[in-house]
């Protein structure tokens, strides 16, 4: 008795399995990447803030061991006999090895036994997505950090961490406290000393009942006690301490609008569009971290441009020629009608395979240089093609030369090449 | 009149200590001999951690534990599965976990079940006594964890993972079944590990020395000499000592997995006995507490509900049936032993003359100490328990188009049912019997394994081929497994497959 030791372990060793879980995710990253890729395909670009369910075929994660197969002769004991007697024969189910032969491997009930299904968190989801985009580490951190708040000064408080201690305020409090606690006593000490001095100046009485010796002694005792008390008043006390107080406030609650422009002429395949989608997602994630309110406008075009919803934007097919300026014009009109640049931060991302009706490309350049770029914060363009550039690319190069800070362009054949287009956006800002 | 220790479902540390004191007193009254207890209160999350590291309180890192964790977590979150409410470690002190979500009744039940039931079994059953060293296991696991981490740092996670994967595949063939090993001791391990590093490699090199031995007429003899001289059942041990190409650190990893397999081997051999014993004692102890007025009616009601769920045995034709419940079988046998001691019938006197009417505490104590599942069932499964559980034996013979009921719970069938059930718990019948048969030491260094079929039961083709890949990774040269029935090779598996490259070790 009394040999037992009861311990509360609840606070330590939490999340011990995190390493093993990460090992698992690492080992099966191919499967997870595929699931993330499919999720990106199926989700809205504004819906990247959750994890994802991943399933892996059981046979891919099995840990094999030596065990028996079907065949041979077995005799097994089971419980719950109802009417069997020795010698009864029960026909085997047709089609080979039926139940009753294995040993504990029968998992014939329950759902989805062929798949190992698990959930990855939003952070893991984004990590896999960012892997895809080959984002630099710093940028990932910025995009994943949950706080889109900033701390503002909000007066002083009586408790806080040492780092936030305000020395001047604390000392001022201490001084005030010392005065208020010591002042009355000091005054009394002065009085007592005057009385002692007065008594000492008088001649002593003969009557011991009036002997001033004892009076002086009593006064001195009181005085010394008061002095001791004053001495004991701490120079600085816990109640004097003052800390700076901060309050979390949302960052300036400005609004942004994001224009997604995409060429949907016949030459843009679904693969192109899926790459383009990641391009739009990345811009969206950036805006989300920087603005409180974001609106997204989808403009698709072939020879004519049209404002559409996201579903139609990515997944309906069109054929025909291409006139890029139609989209630029539409974008400009929408800005004028709905997004006055004084109230809105305007961002645009354009994806195309570079195909354009030849006479149209100079028009695009002029539209961008003269009408659009003066209004927007950032304009990014990706050309998804393995082929030679055409006229549009050259005109856009001229645009980039005149607006190097807010116009970026990149040719790409793979999602991993998207990031450079946004490099400027993600550069650390010096305040 | 004694007051109940508590009422209601809330627990506190003071209450846990008070229940533990009373349970300890009653357990001692009944003569239970235990290690000191360490009772740890943990959260559900932590229970999932414990659950997924196969009950090792300190484990090395491996993806398979992550997989287990995720499966547990998912089951728990969806509410499909209650967590095992008890995990207990065969260590000294004996560590048992209590989940904070449990009610007071559950905490008391787990204390009785794990900290006194399992604990006394670990301390006294002969298999545990001779195969495990409770006082050093935690240290050894620490050593293993650090060693693995060190290897990962030096050789990379993937290299280490590959070796561990291969070892895990052979865990069941990594135990000595008959020979008694030296007990694991961490300190000893550390001291000797350096020593091993130096000498082991040299010994391996000796084996593979290609210079012909001096002397004239030994050529033929050497060619015929087998290696190993006798077939060996412990594949991991054989690989650790003899695999030609393994690095020293890789041999140490093989050894670690082998030692852990050996530590858990007694648990695999005594599941029915151990769970039955723990269940018998939580049942008996809590009833004594009720008689003494230490627990109230509400406590008892909740207790019985849980106890009944634990020992529930679905019949073979139920959708919930997944084999015999070891808790049920073990609990029933111990309870019936007690009954035979206290209220023997004519049948008991005929079947168990030494037990009928004997002292029940001594009888159960003896049964707990000296058996493993197979022999325990063979020795103690009574006709009454067979009737209660309505056990029957059914044969599935190759080439027969019907199953045949061979025996049921009646006079004609008791012995056969008992014998067949006992055999079912014999691990060497459950796991395929595979031995290291021969190594071609003078030629291509290929390793020949032999599977000896029992009752004509073959190996499962797919997984056998998969496991051979792992053996091949460890051995470094060709590996062949022959499945043999009555001396005749029925099936031959190779890695690399026939026509594959010869020496893939690099």
Interface residues (C-beta under 8 A of the other chain):
Chain A: X1 X2 X3 X4 X5 X6 X7 X8 X9 X10 X13 X14 X15 X16 X17 X19 X20 X21 X22 X23 X24 X25 X26 X27 X61 X62 X63 X64 X65 X66 X67 X68 X69 X70 X71 X72 X73 X74 X75 X76 X77 X78 X79 X80 X81 X82 X84 X85 X86 X87 X88 X89 X90 X91 X92 X100 X101 X103 X104 X106 X107 X109 X116 X117 X118 X119
Chain B: X13 X16 X17 X20 X21 X24 X25 X28 X34 X36 X37 X38 X39 X40 X41 X42 X43 X45 X46 X48 X49 X52 X53 X61 X62 X63 X64 X65 X66 X67 X69 X70 X71 X74 X93 X100 X115 X157 X161 X165 X168 X169 X170 X171 X172 X173 X313 X314 X315 X316 X317 X318 X319 X321 X322 X323 X324 X389 X390 X391 X392 X393 X394 X395 X396 X397 X398 X400 X401 X402 X403 X404 X405 X406 X407 X408 X409 X410 X412 X413 X417 X420 X421 X424 X430 X431 X432 X434 X451 X453 X454 X455 X456 X457 X458 X459 X460 X461 X462 X463 X464 X466 X467 X470
